[in-house]
Amino acid sequence: MKYIEPHAHMVSRTTDDYEKLALAGCAAICEPAFWAGFDRTSPAGFYDYYRQLTDYEPKRAAKFGIPHFCWLCINPKEAEDAGFAREVMQIIPEFLDKPTVLGIGEIGLNKNTRSELAIFEEHVQLALDRDLPILIHTPHLEDKRKGTRLILDSLASFSKLNRGKVIIDHVEEHTIGAVLDAGYWAGMTLYPESKCTPNRAIDMIECYANEQLWMNSACDWGVSDPLAVVKCGLEMRKRHYSNDFIESIVFENPKRFLSQSDRFRI
């Protein structure tokens, strides 16, 4: 099955996972910057992380014939200390001209605090200044509706924002409508124990037959599955979706969004 994995944290995965993705038909991997499984104690930790995303991971993926792209930011989980976050943000422009960097992400909210929101808005402005796409993280279930609403309200204050270049990820049944109605792309994250199961994702596709949707695994350090997207494609076949329709969701849609960056080429 030809597909794109548009959101995977491959720094947390073994090389065996790259092999599995290649065997499954993965045509490209995109890796947003996020939490390292622990809070970093200095901007230097982020500097090395950005080096890993822009240099080491593309080489590791290339051994299996998979193009690797990334997004850069300081993630919302580590943005509560605004002073520290701004120190890290001063590093980011140095890496934005790397050939595999697509844009800013995954920014967003974790606990919906004022500090997180301030750093979120500074990231959005950085993306606008450079005309870059944006990938946004929404909080976990107990704060997801409130966090999504805060994000949408904040984005509405940026008059020059191209909403078609923004994807709001980890949507669920109670947030997908608001995201799509506002003109943004929506990402459905397929997790074994949280966020969204494959069958729930397919149900949402049936309810919101919208071209501005993608699916991703967001595989990371926790319970997650790097093959979640292709497994969801198999579930779609069980519901008698055509191969062309499945490919439109798992390949053409992410390709269309990601191609808004001139650097995304497969």
N, C-alpha and C positions, 0 to 999 in steps of 0.2 A: 504494500500500500504506500503510495507516494504521499508524504505529508511533511509538514513543518512543525517542529517543536518550538513554539514562540516564547516560551517562558520556562526555563529549567536552570537550576542552580548546580551546574556541573562541577563546581569546585568541591562540592560535598559528595560527589559520586566517584565510583571506581572506574578505571579504564574499561572494565568489562561492560559497564553500562553504555559506553560509546559503541562498543561492538554490537550490543543488542539493538541499539537505535539504528545503526547502519543496516543490520540484517532485516529490521522491520520496515525499512524504506524511508528513513528520515532524510530529507533533502537539505535541511539546515537547522541549526540550533541557535536560539537567542537567549542570552543569559543576563538578566537584570542584576544590578548590584543589590545586595541585601545583607542581612545579619549573618555573621560567621559562626553562629552557634554559641557565641559568647560575646560580651561587650568588649570592644577594643579600647585600649587605654590611652592611645596617642594617635595623632594624625598620621604618624609614620606607618602605623598598622594599615590604615586605609591606602596609603601610597603603595605599599607592597601588594595589597589586594587589587588595586587598579592595574598594577603591572601584571598580576596573575591573569586578570580578565582579558587584558589587551594583548598579551604576549604568549603566556604559557598555554592557556586553554585553547586558543586557535590552533596551536601546534599539536596538542594532544588530539583534538578532533580531526585534524587533517590526516592523521595516521589511518583513519577509517573512512576517509573521503567525504567528511561532513564539514561544510563551512560553518564556522562559529562566529557569531556576532554578540555584541554586549551593549548594555545600557549602564550609565554611570550616575551615581548620586551618593548621598549619605542616607541610609534607610530611616524610615520613621521610628523604628524601635530604638535607634541610637541618637535621635534628634532632640531628645528632651532637654539636654544641656545645649542651649542655643549657642553659647560661646564656643564650645567644643565643635559643634556642628559647623559653624562658620569658618573655623580653622580648616576643617576638612574640605569645605566647599572651595576654599582658595586653591586647593590642589587640583580640583576637577578640570579646570580649563586646560591644563597641561596635557591632559589625555584625550580631550574631545576631538582632536585632529587625527587620532590614530585611525588606521584604515578600516577597522572592524567595529568602531563605535557608532551606534545608530542614533542615540538620543539620550534623554534624561529619564532615569527610572531605576528601580521602582520606588517612586516617591509616594507620599500619601500620609495616612494616619494610622496609629497603633492604638493609643489610648484616648485619642481625640482631645489632646491638650492644646493650650494656647501656643506653647513653644513648638510643638509638632506642626501646627498650622502655619506659624510664621516661617519656619524652615521650608515647609511645603511651598508656600507662595514665593519664596526666594528662588527655589528650584524652577518653578514655572517661569519666572521672569528670566532666568538664565536660558531656558529653552527658547523663549520668545526672542531674546536678544540674538540668538544664533539660528533661529528658524529650525528648531529640532523637534522631532516627534517626542511625545511624552507617554510613559507607561506608569499607571497609578495603582497602588496597593490600597485596598479597602480593609478595614479592621475585621477582626474575627467576629463570630456570630453575635455575641452579646452586645457588641457596639457597632455592628455593620450598618444597620439602617441609619443611625444617627451619624456615623462617620461618613457614609456616602452622601447624606444630605449636606453635611458641612463641606465636603469636597466640591459638590455641585454648586453650592452657594459661593464658595471661594472662586471657583473657575469663572463663574458668571461675572465677576468683577474685572476680568481681563478682557477689555473690549476688542483687542486685536488678536485674540486667541482663535486659531483655526480648529474648531472642534473635531473635524475629521482627522486631525493629526494627534488625537488624544485617545488612548484606550484605558478604560477603567476596568481593572481586573478583579477577579474573585467575586463576580456578581452571583447572587442567588435569586430565588423566586421573588423575594420581597424587595429587591433592588434593581433587577434588570430593566424593568419598565421605565423607571425614572432616568436611568443612564441613557437608554436608547431614545427616549422621548426628547431628551435634551440635545441629541445630535452627536453624542460620543459613540465610539466603539465600545463594545462590552466583551470582556474575557471571562470564560467559564473555566474554573480550575478544578481538575478532576482528582480528588483525593479519596483514598480508601475509607477514611474514618471521619472526615470533616469536609467543609466547603461544599463539594458537589460530586455526586456519584455519576457515572456515565448515563444511567437511565434518567436521572433528574435532568442532566444536560440535554438529552434528546427530547425530553418533555418540553423544556424551555425553547428549543429550536422549533418544536411544533406549535408552540403558543406565540412565539415571536419570530416568524419567518423573515428574518431581517438579514441583510447582507453585511451588516456591521458587527458580526460575531466571530470570535475564534475560540478554540479550546486549547488548553495547555495542561501540562502535568505539574508545573512548579516544583518538580522533585527537588528535595533538599535533604536536611539532616534528620528530619523526622520520618514518620510513617508516610511513605509516598512511593509512587510508581513511575519510573521514567518512560514506561510504555503505555501510560494511561490513554494517550490520544489515539493510538492505533487500536487499542482494545475497545475504545468507545466507537471507533469506526466499524469494528466487527459487530458490536451491538446494534449499530444502525443497519447493517446488512440483515440482521435477524428480524428487524422491523420492515424489511423489504424496501429500504431506500435504494435508489440506483447508485451505481458506482460513481456516476458523474456528480450526483448531488453530494455524496460523501466527500468526494475530492474537492468540491466547491467549499465545503466547511473546513476541512482539515489541511488543505493546501492553498487553494486560490484565495480565500479570504485573508489568511495571514500574509500571504505573498503581496496582496494588494495594499494592505496597511503598511507593511514593512518596506515596500518599495518606494514609499514616500521619502525614504532616505536614499540618496544616490549611492550609498555604500552597500546597500543590500543587493547582492547579485548572486544568483545561483544558476 
